[in-house]
Amino acid sequence: MKTSFWLVSLFVFSIALGQDKLNNLDENQKGLDLFYKGLITMDYELTKRAISVVPNQNCKALANNLANSISNNKQGLVKIVDSTDVDINILGYLNSGYYKQLNDNANGSYQAFSKAIQLSNSNSRISALKFSLISMLNLLRKQFFIGDNSFVPFLNHYQEIAEDETDERIILLFEIGLLSNENDRMESNFQGFEKIERLDYLFSNVSNENPLKAKYYFEKAVQLKLARKLDDSMFFFNKSKQLSQNQAMNKDIFEASIWHMATLHLVKKQMDSAIYFWKKSKGLSKKLRNIFYNERLGSWIYDAQKQYDSAYFYLNKSNLTEALLEGRNQRFQSSILAIENQTEKLKLDKLELDNRRKTNQNYLIIALSVLVLGTLTAIFLQKNTTKKRQLAEQEALLKQERVDNLLKEQELVSIDAMIEGQEKERQRVANELHDDLGSLMATIKLHFDNSKMSKKDPSLQNAEKLLEEAYQKVRGMAHSKNSGVMSSQGLLPAIKKMVQVITETNALEVSVEDFGMGERLENSLELSLFRMVQELVANVIKHADASTVSIQLTQHEDNLNIIIEDNGKGFDRSKIDTGKTGMGLTTIEKRVEHLEGNFTVDSVQGKGTSILIDIPV
């Protein structure tokens, strides 16, 4: 009897404690709901007031950091602690996403925003979900410089939960800005001018202090530009530039407005103004995407002035930058594919959430009718079973990872051993040529010099000439075999030296172009890269029947890009014997993969071959 009394008392106390926590949770959610509405409308005074009424200190700190990072376009690193609190986790993922975005880590930012969307959606945090979707859409708009439709599921989901004119403004801005990229807009094939008329009405009462106003002017200017109303377009680009100039969160709008103004002056053949705004835009460009557009604009300007050398220079630079952008976009696309099913199931998740809520209500009714002890026992058994299953799954994954890593390490050791053997064989042949045969020929020459025979004898003179020529060829072969990447040289000088030797034969014209090749790389990496280039050029000499070869080396921040192109007969890679020894294409490709790089072969029979090596350094 006493046992039953204590169990009932414990149950009543638990209900009272839970009600108190529920009240605090409601206050916390109200404050955060107001906070997210401030971020959505870019009303940062509202966000400050909302943060002040949030009772949870962890939520308050994370919210304050997130608001500062967006309004000031910079952020300190926030340590995210695993928590059972949904709101803390959503704020943590949003903070992480913006921190990684500001540090040019688009993949990490995409994953963080995806988790924020998933948590917000599954827990019915509508305001948080809206802002998480806005964050993802802004990320995708900045990431892709070539048309892409990855944003469509997120934009559609925002349309499903839209509630008022504020949401309509945001949706229209994203529709106009994302449904066409800059290249499409220049071709005037984007139909969005009718949406601007609706935006004119929606923004008629919005203050110029609101950062959304600058975005509205920018999109309107773009549509006027499409309609060839150049003076009107210039007017609104100038307004968007003026409004966004001192708004850190609209830095991209400010830079884009200046770029478009330069293009408008170019179209109007106002070259002095076009060059002025182009130089200003180029000076602001820090990100690779903006650098590409300014390099391409430079080629247009110089082409219009008929300065074709400069136009070609900037066009070539923009092509190289475009290649780097394409590589970065490929890596970003891979990150998207890893979680693409998540965005496709947002509707199903919402339905599942409704069913789960009904099920939980039923569980609550059942829980009130059963003994506390039985409920606790059931929960304990459920958690114990789930924990065992998770541990078993983690152990299986760890075993598979260990097997994969061991296979990769064995393959890398095999390739390293082959390359080391090649280097030792080159060194041995070079030493024998130089020390044995070279010394022997030098001694023979000495005997000729000391000979008492007539120095005017034509046969003796011819013999001395041939002997000297043979001696120089032996020395050249020794140096050629021993032309590794020495510590006193470096990758670029070694390649140029190799090219000089090949070019002197007059059998093949080889050129080297380098961009951004500054500091030395680690010596073993330089040696590996040199041998790859040496082997690829040797393949051209032996198989391609080419007359010209171009070697381009580009180093940008932490990436090294090597392009080798020839005008030979090309080949079908599927017919190449992958079982031959030596550093063939397959071995080079595996070596590049182990260096965490990309190896691409583009060969058309009769039109030559291009090989691209992209390696992080």
WOZI-V541988 format. One record per run of one state. SS is the DSSP state (2 for helix, 1 for strand, 0 for the rest). FROM is the first residue (numbers start at 0). LEN is the number of residues. If there is no record, write none. Layout:
ss = <SS SS>
from = <FROM FROM>
len = <LEN LEN>
This chain:
ss = <0 2 0 2 0 2 0 2 0 2 0 2 0 2 0 2 0 2 0 2 0 2 0 2 0 2 0 2 0 2 0 2 0 2 0 2 0 2 0 2 0 2 0 1 0 2 0 1 0 1 0 2 0 2 0 1 0 1 0>
from = <0 1 41 43 52 56 72 85 102 105 122 125 143 151 161 164 178 181 186 192 202 210 226 229 244 247 267 270 284 287 304 307 338 339 344 345 368 371 450 457 481 490 503 508 515 522 544 547 556 558 566 572 575 584 594 597 604 607 616>
len = <1 40 2 9 4 16 13 17 3 17 3 18 8 10 3 14 3 5 6 10 8 16 3 15 3 20 3 14 3 17 3 31 1 5 1 23 3 79 7 24 9 13 5 7 7 22 3 9 2 8 6 3 9 10 3 7 3 9 1>
